[in-house]
Amino acid sequence: MAYLFGGSTLAIGIPYRYITEDILTYLDKASIKLEPRVNRRHFIKGRNPSCIIRLVNSTMLPDLVEDGLIDLAILPSVDFKESQTFAVPLVELNMPVARLMLGISKSLPLVPLKSLPITCVLTRTPRLTKEFLERNKLKWKMKVVRGLTESLASIYGKHYAVVEYVRSGETMAANGLVPIVNVAYSSVLVVAHPKKVNSRQIVRLKKQLLLLSRNPKKHGVN
C-alpha cells in the first residue's frame, strides 16, 4: 500500500497544542522512536524510517485523514465529532486530555451564565459551541475563528467570551481570561481513513496502542 511521502511511510498527524507530549510518549512506547530534538513547526522524523509525524491544528486533522493527506490522526474526540468526517475511530487512548471550556474576562463578575454581559463567543468548534449555547438558552452571537481564540478575546474586549481547550489554564490566564464551565468532555481518539484501517502498519500500531491504553502505568506511559 502506498503512503504519503512515498514507499511504505506511515504519516501520522497529531495536534501541536495541549496533548502533544502525551501522544509522543504513547508513540515512543509503541516503538515509534522519535528524535530528542525536533522543530515543532515542521515534520518530526522518527528513527524508524517507515513513520513520520506531522504537527497540525487539531481541528484540521479529521479533514487531512479524509483527504488522504495523512494516514492516521490522534486527536481530541470533540474535534472528531465537530468535523463529522467519515474517518474511522480505531482506539480510544487512556490519557489526560484538555477540556473544552468557556472562558470569560477576569474583570467580569462570576454570576450565572444568563447574567453575564457577554455579546459574542469566539470559537473554533462551532457545532459544539452552538449546542452549548442552545442547551443553556444563551442568546449570544457566535464568531468562528481560526488560530488562538484566547489572544483574539483580549483584542475584542471583555464582552467576548471564548470556547477553547484548557489543560493548565496558563494560556487563558496570560490573556486575561478565566475558564468557568465545561462545554464538552473529550477523550483522545486514533482515527484513520476507512480504506487504510486494514493496512499492515496501521493494524500493528493499533494493537500496540490498545495494549498501552489498557494498562498505561504498567508500560510507563502515565
N, C-alpha and C positions, 0 to 999 in steps of 0.2 A: 504493500500500500504506500502511495506517495504522500509525504507530509510536506508542510511548509518548510522552506529553506532547502528543499531537495533531498533525495535519498530517503532514508527512514527516520529523519529527525522529527522528534515529537515536540511541538510547540505548545507550551503551557502558559496561559495568561493568569496573572494574579493581580489584585489591587495594590496600588502603590501607597495606600494610606491605611492606617488603623490596624489591620490584621496581617500585614506583610510579614513581620518577623515570625509569627506563629506558623504561618504557612510554609515559610522557608525551613523552619525546624522540622515540620512534617515531611517535606520533600527530602531533606537531608537524611532523615531516619528511614525513608523509603528508598534509600540507595541512589538518590539523585543528588550527588555531591556537588556543592556549589563552591565557587571560588570565594575566599575570605574577603577579598576586596572587589567591590562592584560599583559601577556607575549607575545610580538608580534612575537616570534619565534614559538609559539605553537597555539593551538586552543583557540578561545575565547568562553567560555561557557556563554550563555545568562541566565538571571534569569528565562526565560521561558524554561523549560526542553525539549520542543519539537523542539528546534533550537540550532544549533552550527555553529560558524563562523570559516572558515579556511582561513588564510592569505597565499597567493600564488603569485608567479611571474605572472603578468597579461598575459603574452604570453602563459602560461600553462593552464589557466582557461578553454578555449574552449575544449581542449582535455580531461580535467578532467570531464567536463559535458558529453562529447560524450562517454567516457568510463564508465560513471555511478559512478565515484568516489565521485562526489558531485552532488547534485540535482539541484542547481541553481548557476549562477555566475553573478556578477555585475562587468563590466569591460569597458575599453575604446573601442569604436566601431572599431577603427583601428586594435586592436588586434583580434577582432571578424572577421573582413574582411581578415586579414592576415592568419588566421587559415583555412579558407574555411571549417569549420566544419558544420555538419548538425544540430547543436543546434538551437533552435527556439528563435528568439527575442520576448520578451514579452512586455517590457516597455522601453521607452527612458526617462531617468531621466533629469530633469531640474536642472543642477548643473554645476559649473565651472569645467573644465577638463584641464589637462595638454595638451599642443600641442606637436605634433611630429615634431621636428625641426632638422635642420642640424647645428652642432656646429663645429667650427674650432679653432685652436690655437690662443690665443690673440696676439701672436707675428707676425701673418700673416697680410698683408695689407688688408683692406676692398676694394676689387676690384670685378668686375663682376665674377660670378661663373666660367666661362670658363678660366679666367685668374689666378685663384688660383692655387698655386703649390701643389695640392693635388694628391696623387697617389692611395690612397685607402680610403674607408669609412667603419667604423665598425658599425654593426647594429644588432639588434635583430628582425627586421621586414624586411626581405629580399625582399618580394614581393612588398611592398610599396616603399622601397628604390630603387629597380630596376625600378619601374615605374617613380619615381622622376628623376633618372639619365637619363632614355630614354627621358623623357619629356623635359629635359633641355639640351639634347645632350651632356652629360658629359661622358667621356671615362674612368672614374675612376674605379679601381677594387673594389670589394665588399667582405668583410670578415664577415661572420656570426659568432656572438659570443654569449655566454651566460653570464649573470651577468651584472655588471656595465660597460657599454661601456665608460663612461667618464674617469674612472680611467685607463682603458686599453689604451686610447688615449695618456695619459701622458707617458706611457711606450713605445709605438710605436714611438712617436715623432710627430713633427709639421706637417709632410706631410700626416698624417692620420686625417681624419675628422670622426665625429660620427653622427649617427641619433638616437636621444633619446628623451624621453618625457621631457618637460620643463614646470615647474609651476612657480617657483620664479626665476630660473636661478642660484640659490646658488650652486647647485651641480656641474654644469658646471664651474662656476667661481672658485670654490675650486680646480678644476683640470686644471686650466689654459685655459679654453675654453670659447668661446662666441657664443651664438646662433645667426644665421644670417638670416635664411629663413625657412618658414614653409614647411614641407614635406607632411603633411596630416593633415586635420582638423578632430577632433574627438568629438563625443558625448559620453554619458555613457549609456550602454545598460544592461538590465537584460535579461539573456538568460537561457533556460532550455532544457533538453533532450525532444525530441518530445513525448516520451511515458509518460512524467511526467507533461506536461503542464496542464492537466485537473485534476490533483490531488487536493483535497480539500485545503490543506495547501498552495500550490502554487497559486491557484486561489484567495484565500483570500489575500495573500501577494501582488499579482499583483494589486488587486483592491485598496489596501491601498497605494501602491507606485504610482499608477496612480493619485489618489486623491491628494497626496502630490506634485507630479510633476506639476500638472495643476496650482497650486497656492502655491508655496513653502513658500513665505513670510507670507501668512495668517496662515500657520501652524508652523511658526517659524523655517523653515529649513534653509533658506538663510538670 
